[in-house]
Amino acid sequence: MATTEPQKWAATLGSTADVNAIPATTPSGSGRASFSGLFPPVTQLPLDQGGIAPERGDFNALFKYLGEYLFYLMQGGMFSYSTDYDYTAGNLVLHGGSLYLCIASNGPGSAIKYPTDAGYWRQLAVSGEDSSGNGWVRFKNGVQICGQKCSSQAKDFVVNFPVAFTSVWSVTITNLGYRADDHVYGKVDGVGTSSFDIHTNTEVTGWYWMAIGTWK
């Protein structure tokens, strides 16, 4: 069945809600929600039969926990590797600024294997920053290098690749839209294996750049 992307939230669900601290297990004799058991059976009983009403702060806290995780994913967030979790083939994690794909089960239930262990993980992308401060992401098994710069740049400037290509096919500049005059109306020139020149009549305060090429 075909599905469409749901509307993204403008802020985290429950970002300003008053919440209770949720315990790992429900304290004996209480109606408090917990991570392991959620709401205990006593909250289902009528109050005149010894039931305990669930607390609004617990509901708020549970919704906020879920909201924080969902909003993080909406923004493209990826979770970091942890030795506390068991991973199976197909799981994706961040570790040391890079993206890894699990190719064999590992974790505290079997054997802890860090993403740097090539027998259990495959490195998909390397990320970092070059000396000029241009953010970048490099896909090892593909042909894409991309990055972004949000600080002000003069009318003519140079973007340096963090690594060199054997060849460069194209370069695309896309405006972030912080201000109406942020558009790069000029041209990309001097494209090489390690840098390219941008020539524009406008000072740039927000932009993305992307280059496509073949790795050495």
N, C-alpha and C positions, 0 to 999 in steps of 0.2 A: 504494500500500500504506500502510495506516495506521501511524503511528509514535507512540510515547509519549516524553515527556521523560525522559531518563536521570537516574539519581540524581546529585545534585550532590556534589562533593567537599567535605570539611570543611576541607581545607588544600591548598596547592599540591603537585602531584605532585613528589617529589624535593626538598622544601623543606629537608631537613637532610642531603641526600646529599653525599658528597665527590665533586668533579667536576674534570675537566681543563678548561683553557681551550681552546676549539675554534678552530683557525686558519681563515683564509679558504680556504686551499688546503693540500693535504697536503704536508708537507715531503718532498723527494726522498729515496727510500730508506727511508722509514718506513712504518709501518702505521697511522699516526694518522688519525682521522676528521677531516674538514674540512667547512665549510659548503657548499662548491661540489661536492665529489666524494663526501662521506660516507666510507665505508670503501674503500680502494684494493683492487685485485684480489689483491695479495700476501697479504691477510688470509684469502683463501680457500684458499691453497695449504697442503698439509700441512707441518708444521714441519720434517720431515726432507727436504723438497724446497725449502727456502729460504723457506717461509712465515713470516709474522710474526703472532703472536697479537694480536687487537684488545685494546685496554685497557678495563678496566671503568670507569675514570673518564670515558672518551669516551662510553660507553653512558649512564652516569648524567647527563652533561652534556646530551646530546641529549634524553633523556626530560625533564629539568628544563626545558629551553628550551620544549618543547612544553607541558609542564605549566603553566608560568607564563602562557602565552598562553591556554590553555583555561580556567584558573581565572579569569583576568581577564574573559573573555567570560561565564563562568557568573555573575559578579557584576554583569553588565550593562555592562561596560566598552565604551567606544567609542574607537577609535584616532584620534589627532590627525593633522591634515593635515601632509604632509611634501613638500618640493620634490624629494625623492629618488625619488618614486614616480609612475608613470603611472596616471591614474584614468580610468575609463570610466563612461558613464551608468549610474546606479543605485548607485554607491558612496556610502557615508556616511562623513563625517569630522567631528571636532570642531575648531573653530578659534576662538580668542578667547572660549572659553566658550560658543559657540553650535554648533548642529548644522546641517550643510549636506549637501544631496543633489547629487551630480554630475549635470549634464544634458547635458554635451558633453565628449568626451575631451580630456584635457590632462595635461601633465607634461613631464619632461625629454626624452621621446621626440618631442614635438611642440612645445608651447609651455607654459611654466609660467604657470598662471593661479590666483591665490589665490582662496580661497572667497568673498572679497568681490566678485569679478568676476561680476556677475549674468548674463553671457552664458554662463558655464560652470557656475555653481553656483546652487542655490536654497536660501535660508535657511529651515530648517524650524522651529527653536526658538531662543529667546533665553533665556539663563540668567544668573543673577547673584544678588545679595543686595540687599535694601532696607536702609534705614538702621537698622531695628530688629534686623537679623541673621536674619530669617526666610529660610531657603533657599527658592528658588522656581524654577520652570521655566514658561515661557510658550510655547504653541504658536501661531504666527502664523496658520496656515491652519485652525485648529480653534477650539474654544470652551473650552479647559481651562486652568486655572491651578492649580498644586499646589505644595506645599512641605513642609518638615519642620523641626521644632525639637526639639532634644535637651537643651537646658539647662533648669534648673528654672524653673518659672513659679508665681506665686502662684495662689490659688484662683480669682480673677477676673482676666482679662487680655484684651487686645485684640490681634488680628492685623491688620497693615496690608498691603494688597496693594501690590506694587511699582508697579503701574499700575492705572488705573481701568477698570471695566466700564461699558458703557451700561446693563446690567441684571445682576442676579445671580439665578440660578435656585435654587441649593442650595449648602449647605456641609456637608461630612462630616468628622468627627473620628474618627480610628482610632488606637487605642492601640498603642504599640510593644512593650509587654510587658516592660519592664525590671524592674518590680516589680509585685506583685499589686495594690498600691493606686494604680497609674498610670492606671487606667481613668477616663475622663472621664464621670462619671455625670450631669453637669449638662446644660446646653442651650446651643445656639448662638443668640445673639440680636443684635439691632442690625445685621442684615446690610445693607450698603450697597454702593455702587459702588467704595469704596476700602478698606473695613475691615469687620471683624465682631467682635462681643464673644463671649467664652466665659465662661460662669458654671458653676462646679463646686464641690463641697464638698471636693475633694481637690487637694492640691498636685500639679502635673504635672511629671514629669521626663523624659518621653519621649512624643512624639506626632507624628502626621502630620495635616496638614489639606489639604483639597482644596475648591476652589470652582469652580463651573461658571457660565459667563456668556457674554455677547456683547461683543466688543471694540468700542471706539470706532474 
